[in-house]
Protein backbone atom coordinates (compact mmCIF):
# COMPACT_ATOMS: atom_id res chain seq x y z
CA UNK A 1 0.00 0.00 0.00
CA UNK A 2 1.27 3.48 -0.92
CA UNK A 3 1.76 5.76 2.07
CA UNK A 4 -0.57 8.75 2.27
CA UNK A 5 1.08 12.02 1.15
CA UNK A 6 2.13 14.37 3.94
CA UNK A 7 -0.30 17.12 4.92
CA UNK A 8 0.56 20.14 7.03
CA UNK A 9 -1.67 22.36 9.15
CA UNK A 10 -1.74 26.16 9.32
CA UNK A 11 1.57 27.55 10.52
CA UNK A 12 3.81 30.55 9.85
CA UNK A 13 6.80 31.17 7.67
CA UNK A 14 9.42 33.88 8.02
CA UNK A 15 10.70 35.26 4.75
CA UNK A 16 14.45 34.66 4.60
CA UNK A 17 15.16 35.68 1.00
CA UNK A 18 13.38 37.71 -1.67
CA UNK A 19 14.62 37.67 -5.25
CA UNK A 20 12.81 39.39 -8.12
CA UNK A 21 13.16 37.90 -11.59
CA UNK A 22 12.09 40.35 -14.26
CA UNK A 23 8.99 42.43 -13.60
CA UNK A 24 6.51 39.59 -12.91
CA UNK A 25 8.24 36.91 -10.83
CA UNK A 26 9.45 36.85 -7.25
CA UNK A 27 11.23 33.97 -5.56
CA UNK A 28 10.53 33.66 -1.84
CA UNK A 29 12.48 31.40 0.51
CA UNK A 30 10.95 30.90 3.94
CA UNK A 31 11.77 29.36 7.28
CA UNK A 32 8.62 27.41 8.15
CA UNK A 33 7.65 26.73 11.77
CA UNK A 34 6.87 23.07 12.53
CA UNK A 35 7.53 22.24 8.91
CA UNK A 36 6.25 18.97 7.46
CA UNK A 37 8.50 17.49 4.77
CA UNK A 38 6.83 17.66 1.36
CA UNK A 39 6.81 15.51 -1.76
CA UNK A 40 7.95 17.05 -5.06
CA UNK A 41 4.84 18.42 -6.76
CA UNK A 42 2.93 19.50 -3.64
CA UNK A 43 1.88 23.07 -2.84
CA UNK A 44 1.23 25.51 0.00
CA UNK A 45 -1.55 28.00 0.65
CA UNK A 46 -0.37 31.50 1.55
CA UNK A 47 -2.86 33.62 3.50
CA UNK A 48 -2.59 37.38 3.96
CA UNK A 49 -4.39 39.08 6.82
CA UNK A 50 -5.25 42.80 6.96
CA UNK A 51 -5.46 44.80 10.20
CA UNK A 52 -9.27 44.55 10.04
CA UNK A 53 -8.91 40.73 9.82
CA UNK A 54 -9.85 40.59 6.12
CA UNK A 55 -8.02 37.66 4.56
CA UNK A 56 -7.05 36.58 1.06
CA UNK A 57 -5.27 33.39 0.13
CA UNK A 58 -3.75 31.66 -2.87
CA UNK A 59 -2.08 28.30 -3.53
CA UNK A 60 1.51 28.17 -4.77
CA UNK A 61 3.51 25.18 -5.91
CA UNK A 62 6.72 24.34 -4.06
CA UNK A 63 9.96 24.78 -6.00
CA UNK A 64 12.34 23.51 -3.33
CA UNK A 65 13.29 19.86 -3.00
CA UNK A 66 12.32 18.06 0.22
CA UNK A 67 15.91 18.15 1.51
CA UNK A 68 16.16 21.95 1.24
CA UNK A 69 16.08 23.50 4.74
CA UNK A 70 14.00 26.40 3.37
CA UNK A 71 10.65 26.38 1.58
CA UNK A 72 10.93 28.00 -1.85
CA UNK A 73 7.98 29.49 -3.72
CA UNK A 74 8.04 31.25 -7.08
CA UNK A 75 5.14 33.70 -7.37
CA UNK A 76 3.94 35.20 -10.63
CA UNK A 77 2.37 38.63 -10.24
CA UNK A 78 -1.12 38.49 -11.74
CA UNK A 79 -3.11 41.53 -12.90
CA UNK A 80 -5.28 42.60 -9.93
CA UNK A 81 -3.97 39.64 -7.91
CA UNK A 82 -4.39 40.50 -4.23
CA UNK A 83 -1.95 37.91 -2.92
CA UNK A 84 0.51 37.75 -5.80
CA UNK A 85 0.65 41.54 -6.03
CA UNK A 86 1.42 41.89 -2.34
CA UNK A 87 4.05 39.16 -2.35
CA UNK A 88 5.72 40.60 -5.44
CA UNK A 89 5.61 44.26 -4.45
CA UNK A 90 5.67 44.30 -0.65
CA UNK A 91 7.27 41.14 0.76
CA UNK A 92 10.56 41.73 2.53
CA UNK A 93 13.02 39.56 4.41
CA UNK A 94 11.79 39.17 7.98
CA UNK A 95 8.08 39.29 7.11
CA UNK A 96 5.96 36.52 8.64
CA UNK A 97 3.30 34.88 6.48
CA UNK A 98 0.49 32.48 7.34
CA UNK A 99 0.97 29.18 5.51
CA UNK A 100 -0.73 25.82 5.20
CA UNK A 101 0.98 22.85 3.63
CA UNK A 102 2.18 20.72 2.15
CA UNK A 103 -1.04 19.89 0.32
CA UNK A 104 -1.84 17.52 -2.54
CA UNK A 105 -1.05 13.92 -3.34
CA UNK A 106 -2.04 13.42 -6.98
CA UNK A 107 0.57 15.61 -8.70
CA UNK A 108 3.64 14.20 -6.95
CA UNK A 109 6.73 12.30 -8.10
CA UNK A 110 9.59 10.87 -6.05
CA UNK A 111 11.28 8.69 -8.64
CA UNK A 112 8.96 5.70 -8.43
CA UNK A 113 8.28 5.66 -12.20
CA UNK A 114 9.85 7.07 -15.35
CA UNK A 115 7.93 10.27 -16.05
CA UNK A 116 7.63 12.97 -18.69
CA UNK A 117 6.59 16.48 -17.66
CA UNK A 118 5.15 19.15 -19.94
CA UNK A 119 4.95 22.54 -18.26
CA UNK A 120 4.09 26.02 -19.50
CA UNK A 121 5.45 29.26 -18.05
CA UNK A 122 5.18 29.35 -14.26
CA UNK A 123 3.77 25.83 -14.46
CA UNK A 124 7.38 24.64 -14.32
CA UNK A 125 7.58 25.41 -10.60
CA UNK A 126 6.45 22.01 -9.23
CA UNK A 127 8.54 20.34 -11.94
CA UNK A 128 11.62 22.18 -10.61
CA UNK A 129 11.04 20.52 -7.23
CA UNK A 130 10.97 17.16 -9.02
CA UNK A 131 14.15 18.00 -10.97
CA UNK A 132 16.00 19.04 -7.81
CA UNK A 133 14.92 15.85 -6.04
CA UNK A 134 15.97 13.80 -9.06
CA UNK A 135 19.36 15.48 -9.24
CA UNK A 136 20.07 14.88 -5.55
CA UNK A 137 19.14 11.20 -5.79
CA UNK A 138 20.71 10.54 -9.20
CA UNK A 139 17.31 10.01 -10.84
CA UNK A 140 17.48 12.49 -13.71
CA UNK A 141 17.36 9.60 -16.19
CA UNK A 142 13.83 8.86 -14.90
CA UNK A 143 12.51 12.41 -15.38
CA UNK A 144 12.10 13.97 -18.81
CA UNK A 145 11.05 17.63 -18.93
CA UNK A 146 9.48 19.67 -21.72
CA UNK A 147 9.25 23.34 -20.76
CA UNK A 148 7.35 25.86 -22.88
CA UNK A 149 7.27 29.65 -22.57
CA UNK A 150 6.77 32.71 -24.70
CA UNK A 151 10.33 33.99 -24.17
CA UNK A 152 13.39 32.97 -22.17
CA UNK A 153 12.65 35.74 -19.67
CA UNK A 154 9.14 34.32 -19.16
CA UNK A 155 10.45 30.91 -18.09
CA UNK A 156 11.24 30.59 -14.37
CA UNK A 157 14.39 28.58 -13.61
CA UNK A 158 15.28 28.48 -17.32
CA UNK A 159 19.03 28.01 -16.79
CA UNK A 160 18.51 25.35 -14.12
CA UNK A 161 16.08 23.43 -16.30
CA UNK A 162 18.39 23.53 -19.30
CA UNK A 163 21.34 22.32 -17.22
CA UNK A 164 19.21 19.39 -16.06
CA UNK A 165 18.57 18.36 -19.67
CA UNK A 166 15.09 19.81 -20.20
CA UNK A 167 13.84 20.37 -23.72
CA UNK A 168 12.85 24.04 -23.91
CA UNK A 169 10.54 25.46 -26.56
CA UNK A 170 9.93 29.19 -26.87
CA UNK A 171 6.91 30.39 -28.81
CA UNK A 172 7.68 34.11 -29.29
CA UNK A 173 11.44 34.14 -29.83
CA UNK A 174 14.02 31.84 -31.37
CA UNK A 175 16.24 29.75 -29.10
CA UNK A 176 19.53 29.09 -30.81
CA UNK A 177 18.75 27.40 -34.12
CA UNK A 178 15.21 26.53 -33.03
CA UNK A 179 12.57 28.78 -34.57
CA UNK A 180 9.88 30.06 -32.18
CA UNK A 181 7.06 27.51 -32.05
CA UNK A 182 5.33 25.19 -29.58
CA UNK A 183 6.97 21.74 -29.40
CA UNK A 184 6.60 19.65 -32.53
CA UNK A 185 5.64 16.03 -31.99
CA UNK A 186 8.83 14.73 -33.54
CA UNK A 187 10.89 16.91 -31.18
CA UNK A 188 9.47 15.30 -28.05
CA UNK A 189 8.48 11.81 -29.19
CA UNK A 190 11.70 10.29 -27.79
CA UNK A 191 11.00 11.87 -24.40
CA UNK A 192 7.55 10.31 -24.20
CA UNK A 193 8.63 6.87 -25.42
CA UNK A 194 8.95 4.52 -22.46
CA UNK A 195 7.55 7.00 -19.92
CA UNK A 196 5.08 5.40 -17.51
CA UNK A 197 3.47 8.62 -16.31
CA UNK A 198 2.90 12.12 -17.62
CA UNK A 199 2.66 15.39 -15.70
CA UNK A 200 1.10 18.51 -17.24
CA UNK A 201 1.11 21.89 -15.49
CA UNK A 202 0.07 25.28 -16.81
CA UNK A 203 -2.90 27.38 -17.79
CA UNK A 204 -6.18 25.77 -18.80
CA UNK A 205 -5.45 26.28 -22.50
CA UNK A 206 -1.89 25.02 -22.17
CA UNK A 207 -2.99 21.97 -20.19
CA UNK A 208 -5.38 21.02 -23.00
CA UNK A 209 -2.64 21.42 -25.60
CA UNK A 210 -0.02 19.50 -23.58
CA UNK A 211 -2.39 16.63 -22.79
CA UNK A 212 -3.19 16.34 -26.48
CA UNK A 213 0.52 16.37 -27.34
CA UNK A 214 1.21 13.48 -24.95
CA UNK A 215 -1.73 11.57 -26.40
CA UNK A 216 -0.45 12.06 -29.95
CA UNK A 217 2.91 10.72 -28.74
CA UNK A 218 1.20 7.55 -27.54
CA UNK A 219 0.65 8.14 -23.84
CA UNK A 220 -2.63 6.90 -22.40
CA UNK A 221 -4.87 9.61 -20.93
CA UNK A 222 -5.16 7.55 -17.73
CA UNK A 223 -1.39 7.91 -17.23
CA UNK A 224 -1.42 11.74 -17.35
CA UNK A 225 -1.77 13.87 -14.22
CA UNK A 226 -2.81 17.47 -14.80
CA UNK A 227 -2.51 20.55 -12.62
CA UNK A 228 -3.94 23.67 -14.20
CA UNK A 229 -4.60 27.21 -13.10
CA UNK A 230 -6.17 30.41 -14.37
CA UNK A 231 -4.49 33.19 -16.26
CA UNK A 232 -1.04 32.63 -14.81
CA UNK A 233 0.16 30.23 -17.52
N, C-alpha and C positions, 0 to 999 in steps of 0.2 A: 504494500500500500504506500502511495506517495504521501509524504508528510505535508500537512497543511502549510500554506505560505505564512510567513510571519505577518502579524498585524500589530501596529502600535496605537496607543491611545493619544489623546491630546497632551501635548507637552510644550516646551519652549525651545527656541534655538537662538543663540547669540551669533550675530553676523560677525565672522572673523575676517572675511575678504570680500571686496566688491571690485569687479573688473568689467568695465564696459567694452563691448565689442561693436564697433560701428555705432549707428544712432538708434538701433532697435533692440539690441541684445545686452543683457547684463548677466554676468556669472556671479552667483552668490555661493559662498562657502560658509557653513554654519557649524557651530558646536552645539549639538543637540543633547538636552538633558534626558537622562534615562533612555538613551537611544536603543532601539531594537534593530538588530542587523537586518538588512534588506536583501532581497534577491534582485539580480539585474533585470530591469524592466518594470519594477514597481514605481509608485509615485507617492508624493506627499500632498496634503492640503495645507495651504498657507492661509491663515485668517488674520485680517487686519481689524483692529478695534478702535473706533473713534472715542473721544472724551465723553460723548453722550451715549456710549455703549452701542452705537450702530456698528454692525459688522459686515464685512464682505470677504468672501473666500474664493479661492481658485485652486485647482489641482495642477501640480507640476511634476513632470517625470524626473527621476533621479539620474544624474549623469555620473556620479561617483560609483566606483566599485565597492563591494561590501567591505573590503579590507581597508578602505580609506578612513582615517580617523575623523574626517569631516564629511558632512553631507553637502553635496554639490548640486545646485539647481541652475539651469540656464533658462532665463525668463525672456520671452519676446514681448516687447511693448506693443500692445494692441491699441488701435484707435478707440478712445473713450473707455479703455480698460481700467477699472478702478484699482484692481490689485496690481496688474502688470505695470500700470503707469506709476503707481507709488513705489513699487520695488525698483523700477528702472530709474526714476528721477530722484527719489528721496532716501532710499536705503543707504545707510552708512555703517562702517565697522563699529561694533558695539551695540547696535540696535538689537532689541529682543523681539522675536516674532512668535506668534502662536502657530504651532504645527501639529498635524496629525499624520502619522504614518509609521512604517510603510503600509501601503494599501495595494491590493490587487494581487491576483494569483494566476490569471489567465495569460497575461502578456509577459511571461518570465522565461528566462533561459539561463541555465547554469552549466551547460556543456553536455547535457544528457543525450542530445541528438545533434546530428549535423543539420544546421539551419541556414537559411538564406533570408536576409532582411532587406526590405525595400522601404526607404524612408525619404520623405520630402521635407526640405527646409528644417524647421525646428523639430520636426518629427524624428530627427536623428538622435535626440537627447537620450532616450532610453536605450538606443542601440549603442551609444558610446559607453554606457555602463556595462553592457554585454561585452564590448570589445576590450575594455580595460580588465574585466574579469578573465576573459579568454587569454589576454596577453600575460597576465600574472600566472595563470595555471597552464601555460603552453597549450592552449586550445584553439589558437587562431585558425588552424586548419579545419576546424569544425564550424566556423562562423564565416559566412560569405556576406558581404555588405554591398548594397547598391544604394548610393546616396544621390539624390536629385535636388537641384536648387536652381533658382533663376541665374544667380551669379555666384562667383566664389565668395564674395563678401556676405552673401545671404546664407551661406552654409556654416552653421556652428561647428566648431571642431574640425574644420576642413583639413588642416595640416595633419592632425592626429589620425583622422580617418584614412587619409591617403597613405600615411606611413604604416598603417596596419593592413594595407592591401585592398582597401575599398575601391570599388569601381565608382567613379564620380561622373555624373552627367549634368552639365549645365545647359539650361534651355534658352538663356538670353545672351550668352557670350561664349566664344570659343574657348576651349581648354586645350592648350597645345595644338595638336593636329586635329583634334576632334571638333567638328562643327557643332554649334549650339543646336541641341535637339534632345527631347526625352530619350531614354534608353531604347535602342533598337533591340528587337528580340534576339537577333544573332549576336549582339554584344554581350548579352547576359545569359544566354542559354547554358553555357558551361558552368555558370554559378548555380543554376537551378538543378542541373543534372545531379542526381544522387542525394539531394537534400531531402531530409525527412520531414522538415517543418518549415513553414514560411512565417515571417513576421512583417506586417505592413503598418507603418505609422505615418500619419500626415493629415492634411485636411480631408474633408469628405470627398471632394472631387479627386484628390490625389489617391486616396485609399481605393476608390473605385477603379481608377486607371491601373494602379499597382497590382491589385488583386487580379484584374484581367490579364495583365502581363504575365504573372506567375501561372495562371491557367493556360495561357497560350504556350508557355514553356513546358507544360506537362504536369504541373503540380495540382493535386486534388484540392478542391475548395475546402474539404474537411480538414486539410493539413495546414491551412492558413489562419493565423491569428491576427486580428485587426484591431488597432487602436486609432481612433480618429477624433478630430477636434474641429472646432469652428473655423474662423477665418485666419487662424494663425499658421496654416500651412503655406 
